[in-house]
Amino acid sequence: MEGNEQTAHVALPLKYRPMTFEDVVGQEHVTRTLRNALESGRVANVYLFIGPRGIGKTTLSRIFAKALNCTSPKGVEPCGECENCVQIATGRSIDVVELDAASHNKVEDVRPIIEAVQFKPASSKYKIFIIDECHMLSNAAWNALLKTLEEPPPYVKFIFATTEGDKMLATIVSRCQRFDLRRIQTHQIVSRLSYICGKEKIKASDDALLAIARGAEGGMRDALSSLDQLIAFKGGEVTEEDALSVFGLVSRGELEALAGAILTGDAATILQAVDRFDSAGKNMRRLSAELMAHFRNLIVFQTLGAKASGLEATPDQVKTLSEQAKLCPSARIFKVTDLLADMEDKLRYVLSVRTFIEMTLLKASRVATVATIEELLKAVRELKASGGGSETKGLNDLNGSSGAEASNAPKDSNGTEGSNAPNGLKGPKGSADPKGSEAPKAAEQAAPALTSARRREILDDPKLNGLLSTLGGQVVDIK
């Protein structure tokens, strides 16, 4: 029996569970505060940890409990070797009580806590109560604990953990020091998985670890469980294809290629990619979220650069972002992101997921390649600055006739010409506005004349014609 116990497999989430604050990944804002509280002695009576699954709420609770009751701490870190640390880690300490509120949520379940508070700890400095999934406690149970939480004895500490902080009673939250734990960034999960693979002597490519991290959605426990599953499935070598087949994800290269097709307006590549993903049984709803994350990283890269703290990307992804950031201005990428966000919201209601994704991505590719109003105005200002003014006789180069010919001027019902002319340049037939007649002359004298070659160069400018064609306009004169 002893030999079997020694050789029994220990799941990776348990084997590599953090034992000190230093081991916790991605929650520096919480560990720093807890360390400072231990150093200064400003330890609160009640702590509340809120966050999604698998990011370290219960782990932090136990580490903090060990740090409070450790008999020989290493600074503020628990030693992990004294009797108190060992008992807390194995769940055998009589002074650290853990309660699962999901299955013990009635008044009768919290009454032993209320009674135990009256007695001092047996062999530790503090008597600590850790209540997991505390939002599941009934209102009656919370009301029974309310007075104890408000004025507990100095030797009693409470630590609550929950995935749904919005369901907590305001009267309870107001009595706690609240910590909102965040999802662990993808590159941090990849780094941790790489370290564990090295310890376990497992060969895994960076893309395979990235696929596992993407599938975990910010949860370290989910990532370790998936890695454990893949090792059992493939043995000592894990490839990207294995990870993608388990999670139904699209590979990093295919996802980036699809994003590039959207940015360049390549409709054929978009349709072929969606068909390939759907035929391979990929998670199409997850594809929407992955594209959203990619374009979000693209906007962050364009705004802050490769060293931005909010950029959740590996070095290979950063290289791709730097290339794609040159393909499209940020104003268009914002519009593409809006379409993807709207698609992600509506996917839960549509019947044909594939068709809806195809139409949305084609529309996004159109948005990414059509100039915005801001770009058009900027181009016009640049042309105006480089081309200068123009003479009224410039219409000769456009339609072969003089811009001042009466035959081409609009007439009203009375037969008068120039009724639509701006600034009174033309009056009734046979009459002239004295102010209007001076304006063209002043313009001719002030503005240098454009040569025919320069005028033709501006008119043939592909950028200007491309911008105007998207709006259904054309050049009639250069002024």
RODO-2510 file (C-alpha; in nm, 4 decimals, decimal comma):
residues 479
     n   res          X          Y          Z
     1     m     0,0000     0,0000     0,0000
     2     e     0,2777     0,2427     0,0826
     3     g     0,4434     0,1806    -0,2527
     4     n     0,1157     0,2441    -0,4340
     5     e     0,0614     0,5692    -0,2467
     6     q     0,4086     0,6904    -0,3360
     7     t     0,3645     0,6166    -0,7067
     8     a     0,0070     0,7462    -0,7313
     9     h    -0,0360     1,0201    -0,9888
    10     v    -0,0963     1,3706    -0,8557
    11     a    -0,2890     1,5970    -1,0896
    12     l    -0,0891     1,8945    -1,2143
    13     p    -0,3274     2,1569    -1,0643
    14     l    -0,2637     2,0037    -0,7202
    15     k     0,1025     1,9224    -0,7703
    16     y     0,1926     2,2749    -0,8812
    17     r    -0,0502     2,4678    -0,6650
    18     p     0,1252     2,7823    -0,5324
    19     m     0,2501     2,7478    -0,1757
    20     t     0,3769     3,1054    -0,1271
    21     f     0,2840     3,4536    -0,2428
    22     e     0,5850     3,4417    -0,4758
    23     d     0,4370     3,1449    -0,6641
    24     v     0,1038     3,3159    -0,7375
    25     v     0,0829     3,4225    -1,1032
    26     g    -0,0987     3,7288    -1,2323
    27     q    -0,2329     3,8682    -0,9013
    28     e     0,0467     4,1037    -0,7986
    29     h    -0,1958     4,3745    -0,6863
    30     v    -0,3405     4,1332    -0,4260
    31     t    -0,0201     3,9682    -0,3071
    32     r     0,1514     4,3043    -0,2619
    33     t    -0,1297     4,4316    -0,0390
    34     l    -0,1375     4,1149     0,1705
    35     r     0,2392     4,1219     0,2165
    36     n     0,2327     4,4845     0,3255
    37     a    -0,0479     4,4073     0,5704
    38     l     0,1591     4,1282     0,7253
    39     e     0,4705     4,3440     0,7457
    40     s     0,2936     4,6380     0,9074
    41     g     0,0618     4,4305     1,1257
    42     r    -0,2467     4,5988     0,9725
    43     v    -0,4396     4,2760     0,9223
    44     a    -0,8142     4,3231     0,8760
    45     n    -1,0823     4,1073     1,0345
    46     v    -1,2548     4,0022     0,7102
    47     y    -1,1178     3,9581     0,3564
    48     l    -1,3209     3,9025     0,0396
    49     f    -1,1660     3,7589    -0,2801
    50     i    -1,3754     3,7950    -0,5964
    51     g    -1,2935     3,6644    -0,9425
    52     p    -1,3619     3,3999    -1,2088
    53     r    -1,2795     3,0338    -1,1650
    54     g    -0,9284     2,8960    -1,1486
    55     i    -0,7334     3,2172    -1,0858
    56     g    -0,6248     3,1602    -0,7250
    57     k    -0,8942     3,2710    -0,4800
    58     t    -0,8860     2,9618    -0,2570
    59     t    -0,5103     2,9268    -0,3034
    60     l    -0,4517     3,2827    -0,1827
    61     s    -0,6824     3,2203     0,1130
    62     r    -0,4752     2,9234     0,2255
    63     i    -0,1427     3,0985     0,1690
    64     f    -0,2638     3,3956     0,3731
    65     a    -0,3864     3,1637     0,6490
    66     k    -0,0468     2,9904     0,6562
    67     a     0,1332     3,3246     0,6681
    68     l    -0,0805     3,4333     0,9654
    69     n    -0,0233     3,1142     1,1658
    70     c     0,3273     3,0120     1,0544
    71     t     0,5594     2,9606     1,3524
    72     s     0,8808     3,0304     1,1586
    73     p     0,7964     3,2557     0,8619
    74     k     1,0543     3,3616     0,6042
    75     g     0,9828     3,7310     0,6188
    76     v     0,6148     3,7445     0,5299
    77     e     0,6177     3,4146     0,3385
    78     p     0,5053     3,0958     0,5166
    79     c     0,7848     2,8440     0,5614
    80     g     0,5693     2,5515     0,4454
    81     e     0,7515     2,3180     0,6817
    82     c     0,6215     2,3868     1,0326
    83     e     0,3334     2,1882     1,1761
    84     n     0,0811     2,4665     1,1228
    85     c     0,1758     2,5119     0,7547
    86     v     0,1606     2,1380     0,6867
    87     q    -0,1769     2,0979     0,8579
    88     i    -0,3293     2,3962     0,6768
    89     a    -0,1980     2,2722     0,3403
    90     t    -0,3504     1,9271     0,3971
    91     g    -0,6743     2,0582     0,5488
    92     r    -0,6164     1,9047     0,8945
    93     s    -0,5728     2,2183     1,1040
    94     i    -0,8304     2,2571     1,3807
    95     d    -0,7706     2,6333     1,3863
    96     v    -0,8309     2,6869     1,0137
    97     v    -1,1800     2,5785     0,9130
    98     e    -1,2904     2,5653     0,5470
    99     l    -1,6602     2,5701     0,4611
   100     d    -1,8072     2,5042     0,1159
   101     a    -2,1056     2,7372     0,1022
   102     a    -2,2378     2,5695    -0,2124
   103     s    -2,3416     2,2663    -0,0057
   104     h    -2,3586     2,4248     0,3433
   105     n    -2,5635     2,7388     0,3036
   106     k    -2,8190     2,7313     0,5836
   107     v    -2,8282     2,8867     0,9285
   108     e    -2,7610     2,5449     1,0817
   109     d    -2,4365     2,5243     0,8817
   110     v    -2,2959     2,8557     1,0088
   111     r    -2,4070     2,8115     1,3707
   112     p    -2,0929     2,6027     1,4553
   113     i    -1,8817     2,8972     1,3336
   114     i    -2,0662     3,1389     1,5588
   115     e    -2,0099     2,9080     1,8556
   116     a    -1,6427     2,8360     1,7717
   117     v    -1,5626     3,2084     1,7601
   118     q    -1,6029     3,2240     2,1378
   119     f    -1,2995     2,9985     2,1960
   120     k    -0,9359     3,0881     2,1371
   121     p    -0,7261     2,8901     1,8867
   122     a    -0,5778     2,5660     2,0149
   123     s    -0,2238     2,5846     1,8805
   124     s    -0,2081     2,8851     1,6472
   125     k    -0,2093     3,2616     1,6683
   126     y    -0,5410     3,3029     1,4859
   127     k    -0,8575     3,1045     1,4348
   128     i    -0,9348     3,1440     1,0634
   129     f    -1,2576     3,0614     0,8784
   130     i    -1,2398     3,0247     0,4983
   131     i    -1,5805     3,0188     0,3269
   132     d    -1,5662     2,9286    -0,0428
   133     e    -1,8420     3,0291    -0,2882
   134     c    -1,9810     3,2451    -0,0122
   135     h    -2,2448     3,4022    -0,2402
   136     m    -2,4382     3,0752    -0,2033
   137     l    -2,5110     3,1404     0,1658
   138     s    -2,8727     3,2232     0,2307
   139     n    -2,9785     3,5647     0,3576
   140     a    -3,0706     3,4068     0,6891
   141     a    -2,7209     3,2578     0,7230
   142     w    -2,5596     3,5942     0,6430
   143     n    -2,7796     3,7711     0,8943
   144     a    -2,6767     3,5168     1,1556
   145     l    -2,3081     3,5916     1,0828
   146     l    -2,3513     3,9672     1,0561
   147     k    -2,2822     4,0597     1,4179
   148     t    -1,9868     3,8224     1,4396
   149     l    -1,8323     3,9751     1,1247
   150     e    -1,8776     4,3269     1,2521
   151     e    -1,7083     4,2758     1,5897
   152     p    -1,5096     3,9504     1,5921
   153     p    -1,2586     3,8725     1,8673
   154     p    -0,9010     3,9838     1,7877
   155     y    -0,7889     3,6235     1,7377
   156     v    -1,0512     3,5495     1,4657
   157     k    -1,0121     3,6156     1,0922
   158     f    -1,2598     3,5492     0,8106
   159     i    -1,1660     3,4928     0,4461
   160     f    -1,4438     3,4749     0,1840
   161     a    -1,4056     3,3669    -0,1784
   162     t    -1,6652     3,3895    -0,4546
   163     t    -1,7010     3,3906    -0,8315
   164     e    -2,0081     3,6158    -0,8249
   165     g    -1,9397     3,9245    -0,6195
   166     d    -2,2501     4,1035    -0,7458
   167     k    -2,4653     3,8559    -0,5515
   168     m    -2,3056     3,9485    -0,2207
   169     l    -2,5105     4,1521     0,0231
   170     a    -2,3975     4,5132     0,0476
   171     t    -2,4018     4,4929     0,4268
   172     i    -2,1482     4,2086     0,4103
   173     v    -1,9208     4,3675     0,1492
   174     s    -1,9029     4,6872     0,3547
   175     r    -1,7465     4,4888     0,6405
   176     c    -1,4762     4,3297     0,4239
   177     q    -1,1534     4,4276     0,2589
   178     r    -1,2442     4,3474    -0,0995
   179     f    -0,9956     4,2205    -0,3609
   180     d    -1,0986     4,1738    -0,7232
   181     l    -0,8745     3,9114    -0,8794
   182     r    -0,8297     3,9379    -1,2546
   183     r    -0,7983     3,6800    -1,5277
   184     i    -0,4399     3,5715    -1,5844
   185     q    -0,2920     3,7016    -1,9069
   186     t    -0,2200     3,4553    -2,1850
   187     h     0,1562     3,5076    -2,1954
   188     q     0,1761     3,4528    -1,8169
   189     i    -0,0061     3,1204    -1,8492
   190     v     0,2248     3,0191    -2,1341
   191     s     0,5295     3,1015    -1,9231
   192     r     0,3985     2,8956    -1,6296
   193     l     0,3101     2,6002    -1,8540
   194     s     0,6563     2,6104    -2,0096
   195     y     0,8123     2,5968    -1,6625
   196     i     0,5965     2,2991    -1,5617
   197     c     0,6723     2,1132    -1,8872
   198     g     1,0406     2,1562    -1,8132
   199     k     0,9948     2,0124    -1,4637
   200     e     0,7877     1,7217    -1,5971
   201     k     1,0253     1,6619    -1,8932
   202     i     0,7480     1,7158    -2,1466
   203     k     0,8193     1,8463    -2,4959
   204     a     0,5641     2,1081    -2,5979
   205     s     0,5930     2,3768    -2,8643
   206     d     0,5159     2,7397    -2,7849
   207     d     0,2145     2,7306    -3,0168
   208     a     0,0809     2,4240    -2,8330
   209     l     0,1126     2,6006    -2,4987
   210     l    -0,0472     2,9103    -2,6488
   211     a    -0,3436     2,7022    -2,7660
   212     i    -0,3839     2,5608    -2,4140
   213     a    -0,3665     2,9094    -2,2640
   214     r    -0,6248     3,0390    -2,5095
   215     g    -0,8586     2,7525    -2,4231
   216     a    -0,8205     2,8209    -2,0505
   217     e    -0,9649     3,1738    -2,0888
   218     g    -0,7490     3,3232    -1,8157
   219     g    -0,7758     3,0379    -1,5640
   220     m    -0,4515     2,8748    -1,4516
   221     r    -0,6286     2,5711    -1,3059
   222     d    -0,8068     2,5052    -1,6370
   223     a    -0,4768     2,5372    -1,8236
   224     l    -0,3029     2,2859    -1,5965
   225     s    -0,5946     2,0429    -1,6182
   226     s    -0,5866     2,0637    -1,9989
   227     l    -0,2113     2,0089    -2,0058
   228     d    -0,2537     1,7051    -1,7802
   229     q    -0,5189     1,5704    -2,0171
   230     l    -0,3003     1,6219    -2,3245
   231     i    -0,0047     1,4499    -2,1571
   232     a    -0,2263     1,1505    -2,0812
   233     f    -0,3467     1,1569    -2,4431
   234     k    -0,0122     1,2024    -2,6232
   235     g     0,2564     1,1101    -2,3727
   236     g     0,5804     1,3058    -2,3527
   237     e     0,5278     1,5299    -2,6568
   238     v     0,2416     1,7743    -2,7074
   239     t     0,1825     1,9503    -3,0412
   240     e    -0,0376     2,2408    -3,1408
   241     e    -0,2652     2,0119    -3,3432
   242     d    -0,3344     1,8027    -3,0344
   243     a    -0,4322     2,1062    -2,8293
   244     l    -0,6472     2,2506    -3,1078
   245     s    -0,8315     1,9222    -3,1565
   246     v    -0,9168     1,9032    -2,7869
   247     f    -1,0464     2,2605    -2,7561
   248     g    -1,1888     2,3066    -3,1050
   249     l    -0,9765     2,6178    -3,1523
   250     v    -0,8276     2,7712    -3,4638
   251     s    -0,4480     2,7778    -3,4839
   252     r    -0,2655     3,1028    -3,4237
   253     g    -0,1409     3,1163    -3,7830
   254     e    -0,4877     3,0600    -3,9307
   255     l    -0,6432     3,3187    -3,7017
   256     e    -0,3820     3,5792    -3,7944
   257     a    -0,4219     3,4960    -4,1644
   258     l    -0,7977     3,5501    -4,1357
   259     a    -0,7405     3,8842    -3,9645
   260     g    -0,4999     3,9826    -4,2432
   261     a    -0,7614     3,8921    -4,5058
   262     i    -1,0123     4,1169    -4,3295
   263     l    -0,7648     4,4058    -4,3226
   264     t    -0,6842     4,3709    -4,6940
   265     g    -1,0407     4,3033    -4,8103
   266     d    -0,9658     3,9514    -4,9428
   267     a    -1,3197     3,8124    -4,9566
   268     a    -1,2180     3,4809    -5,1166
   269     t    -0,9713     3,3989    -4,8377
   270     i    -1,2321     3,4875    -4,5742
   271     l    -1,4955     3,2549    -4,7215
   272     q    -1,2453     2,9720    -4,7691
   273     a    -1,1206     3,0061    -4,4103
   274     v    -1,4712     3,0010    -4,2592
   275     d    -1,5605     2,6973    -4,4706
   276     r    -1,2440     2,5170    -4,3565
   277     f    -1,3071     2,5949    -3,9897
   278     d    -1,6701     2,4866    -4,0058
   279     s    -1,5862     2,1628    -4,1865
   280     a    -1,3178     2,0813    -3,9273
   281     g    -1,5684     2,1210    -3,6433
   282     k    -1,4072     2,4289    -3,4915
   283     n    -1,5914     2,6287    -3,2293
   284     m    -1,7305     2,9084    -3,4464
   285     r    -1,8607     3,1115    -3,1535
   286     r    -1,5172     3,0957    -2,9984
   287     l    -1,3711     3,2171    -3,3300
   288     s    -1,5589     3,5434    -3,2847
   289     a    -1,4059     3,6007    -2,9418
   290     e    -1,0586     3,5139    -3,0707
   291     l    -1,0869     3,7641    -3,3562
   292     m    -1,2116     4,0269    -3,1138
   293     a    -0,9076     3,9723    -2,8917
   294     h    -0,6725     3,9926    -3,1918
   295     f    -0,8121     4,3237    -3,3159
   296     r    -0,8090     4,4565    -2,9621
   297     n    -0,4367     4,3769    -2,9431
   298     l    -0,3920     4,5431    -3,2828
   299     i    -0,5454     4,8677    -3,1558
   300     v    -0,3327     4,8576    -2,8406
   301     f    -0,0206     4,7991    -3,0502
   302     q    -0,1007     5,0904    -3,2817
   303     t    -0,1649     5,3182    -2,9859
   304     l     0,1060     5,2224    -2,7361
   305     g     0,3555     5,0068    -2,9231
   306     a     0,5003     4,6625    -2,8553
   307     k     0,5908     4,7354    -2,4925
   308     a     0,2372     4,8236    -2,3849
   309     s     0,1475     4,6709    -2,0502
   310     g    -0,2039     4,5836    -2,1705
   311     l    -0,0816     4,3850    -2,4724
   312     e    -0,1686     4,0183    -2,4156
   313     a     0,0580     3,8614    -2,6775
   314     t     0,3611     3,6388    -2,7150
   315     p     0,6723     3,7590    -2,9059
   316     d     0,5550     3,5823    -3,2241
   317     q     0,2156     3,7480    -3,1982
   318     v     0,3785     4,0881    -3,1470
   319     k     0,5736     4,0387    -3,4688
   320     t     0,2519     3,9707    -3,6590
   321     l     0,0807     4,2700    -3,4985
   322     s     0,3633     4,4990    -3,6085
   323     e     0,3116     4,3855    -3,9698
   324     q    -0,0680     4,4087    -3,9688
   325     a    -0,0693     4,7477    -3,7943
   326     k     0,0648     4,8971    -4,1183
   327     l    -0,2209     4,7592    -4,3292
   328     c    -0,5060     4,9655    -4,1903
   329     p    -0,5489     5,2897    -3,9923
   330     s    -0,6883     5,2701    -3,6416
   331     a    -1,0131     5,4500    -3,7325
   332     r    -1,1139     5,1617    -3,9589
   333     i    -1,0008     4,8976    -3,7087
   334     f    -1,2314     5,0559    -3,4488
   335     k    -1,5235     5,0069    -3,6891
   336     v    -1,4199     4,6458    -3,7535
   337     t    -1,4077     4,5862    -3,3778
   338     d    -1,7590     4,7277    -3,3420
   339     l    -1,8848     4,4793    -3,6013
   340     l    -1,7129     4,1886    -3,4259
   341     a    -1,8555     4,2912    -3,0882
   342     d    -2,2032     4,3085    -3,2390
   343     m    -2,1516     3,9672    -3,4001
   344     e    -2,0403     3,8112    -3,0719
   345     d    -2,3509     3,9463    -2,9019
   346     k    -2,5925     3,8200    -3,1691
   347     l    -2,4383     3,4765    -3,2266
   348     r    -2,6354     3,3266    -2,9393
   349     y    -2,9631     3,4047    -3,1183
   350     v    -2,8960     3,3211    -3,4860
   351     l    -2,9863     2,9862    -3,6399
   352     s    -2,7154     2,9733    -3,9075
   353     v    -2,3940     3,0596    -3,7257
   354     r    -2,1719     3,0060    -4,0289
   355     t    -2,3743     3,2324    -4,2585
   356     f    -2,3900     3,5089    -4,0031
   357     i    -2,0150     3,4933    -3,9426
   358     e    -1,9435     3,4971    -4,3186
   359     m    -2,1607     3,8018    -4,3803
   360     t    -2,0193     3,9885    -4,0822
   361     l    -1,6571     3,9223    -4,1775
   362     l    -1,7206     4,0266    -4,5401
   363     k    -1,8773     4,3468    -4,4141
   364     a    -1,5794     4,3992    -4,1831
   365     s    -1,3400     4,3536    -4,4767
   366     r    -1,5336     4,6193    -4,6682
   367     v    -1,5117     4,8563    -4,3724
   368     a    -1,1367     4,7949    -4,3403
   369     t    -1,0707     4,8916    -4,7025
   370     v    -1,3078     5,1890    -4,7454
   371     a    -1,1763     5,5324    -4,6591
   372     t    -1,3364     5,7187    -4,3729
   373     i    -1,4564     6,0787    -4,3910
   374     e    -1,1598     6,1859    -4,1806
   375     e    -0,9170     6,0294    -4,4282
   376     l    -1,0934     6,1946    -4,7203
   377     l    -1,0803     6,5366    -4,5595
   378     k    -0,7139     6,4887    -4,4761
   379     a    -0,6345     6,3951    -4,8367
   380     v    -0,8255     6,6973    -4,9686
   381     r    -0,6378     6,9267    -4,7307
   382     e    -0,3070     6,7802    -4,8465
   383     l    -0,4001     6,8298    -5,2118
   384     k    -0,5107     7,1845    -5,1412
   385     a    -0,1856     7,2607    -4,9628
   386     s     0,0300     7,1113    -5,2392
   387     g    -0,1727     7,2345    -5,5400
   388     g    -0,2430     7,5957    -5,4396
   389     g    -0,5223     7,7975    -5,6044
   390     s    -0,6632     7,7753    -5,9587
   391     e    -0,7907     8,0070    -6,2304
   392     t    -1,1509     8,0064    -6,3406
   393     k    -1,0393     7,9202    -6,6914
   394     g    -0,9261     7,5854    -6,5574
   395     l    -1,2530     7,4302    -6,6753
   396     n    -1,1018     7,4295    -7,0222
   397     d    -0,8786     7,1415    -6,9207
   398     l    -1,1719     6,9465    -6,7746
   399     n    -1,4439     6,9678    -7,0439
   400     g    -1,2884     7,1670    -7,3290
   401     s    -1,5035     7,4770    -7,2704
   402     s    -1,4621     7,8025    -7,0875
   403     g    -1,5886     7,8119    -6,7343
   404     a    -1,7433     8,1520    -6,7996
   405     e    -1,9536     8,0562    -7,1045
   406     a    -2,3141     8,1635    -7,0678
   407     s    -2,4360     7,8517    -7,2525
   408     n    -2,3193     7,6294    -6,9641
   409     a    -2,4522     7,8522    -6,6852
   410     p    -2,7780     7,7503    -6,5136
   411     k    -3,0863     7,9566    -6,5946
   412     d    -3,3949     8,0275    -6,3911
   413     s    -3,7534     8,0640    -6,5065
   414     n    -3,6984     8,4265    -6,6029
   415     g    -3,4097     8,3426    -6,8299
   416     t    -3,1512     8,4882    -6,5958
   417     e    -2,8145     8,3290    -6,5660
   418     g    -2,6119     8,2366    -6,2600
   419     s    -2,9028     8,2223    -6,0174
   420     n    -2,7253     7,9366    -5,8426
   421     a    -2,3797     8,0895    -5,8496
   422     p    -2,2220     8,1424    -5,5050
   423     n    -2,1279     8,4753    -5,3532
   424     g    -2,3143     8,6736    -5,6211
   425     l    -2,0540     8,6173    -5,8918
   426     k    -2,3321     8,6154    -6,1529
   427     g    -2,6424     8,8331    -6,1528
   428     p    -2,9291     8,8748    -6,3974
   429     k    -2,8408     8,8574    -6,7635
   430     g    -2,6680     9,1671    -6,8826
   431     s    -2,5930     9,2937    -6,5320
   432     a    -2,2978     9,2431    -6,3037
   433     d    -2,2500     9,2554    -5,9320
   434     p    -1,9707     9,5024    -5,8667
   435     k    -1,8419     9,3054    -5,5697
   436     g    -1,8737     8,9718    -5,7410
   437     s    -1,6960     9,0910    -6,0531
   438     e    -1,3921     9,1936    -5,8544
   439     a    -1,3582     8,8622    -5,6693
   440     p    -1,2443     8,6472    -5,9646
   441     k    -0,9970     8,9121    -6,0695
   442     a    -0,8486     8,9258    -5,7206
   443     a    -0,8266     8,5479    -5,7126
   444     e    -0,6545     8,5424    -6,0498
   445     q    -0,4003     8,7946    -5,9329
   446     a    -0,3366     8,6285    -5,5935
   447     a    -0,3277     8,2603    -5,6934
   448     p    -0,0513     8,1270    -5,9181
   449     a    -0,1692     7,9513    -6,2314
   450     l    -0,1427     7,5742    -6,2567
   451     t     0,0217     7,4251    -6,5622
   452     s    -0,1705     7,1720    -6,7659
   453     a     0,0718     6,8996    -6,6609
   454     r     0,0276     6,9781    -6,2907
   455     r    -0,3511     6,9914    -6,3281
   456     r    -0,3538     6,6531    -6,5037
   457     e    -0,1238     6,5079    -6,2340
   458     i    -0,3699     6,6067    -5,9616
   459     l    -0,6720     6,4838    -6,1574
   460     d    -0,5050     6,1453    -6,2180
   461     d    -0,4014     6,1023    -5,8538
   462     p    -0,5155     5,7415    -5,7737
   463     k    -0,5516     5,8158    -5,4023
   464     l    -0,7894     6,1080    -5,4572
   465     n    -0,9928     5,9223    -5,7189
   466     g    -1,0125     5,6162    -5,4982
   467     l    -1,1411     5,8190    -5,2040
   468     l    -1,3969     6,0060    -5,4137
   469     s    -1,5229     5,6929    -5,5909
   470     t    -1,6146     5,5370    -5,2555
   471     l    -1,8437     5,8350    -5,1932
   472     g    -1,9858     5,8397    -5,5465
   473     g    -1,8217     6,1742    -5,6359
   474     q    -1,5962     6,3037    -5,9095
   475     v    -1,3627     6,5965    -5,9731
   476     v    -1,5218     6,8828    -6,1717
   477     d    -1,2678     7,1541    -6,1041
   478     i    -0,9577     7,2298    -5,9000
   479     k    -0,9735     7,5374    -5,6809
***
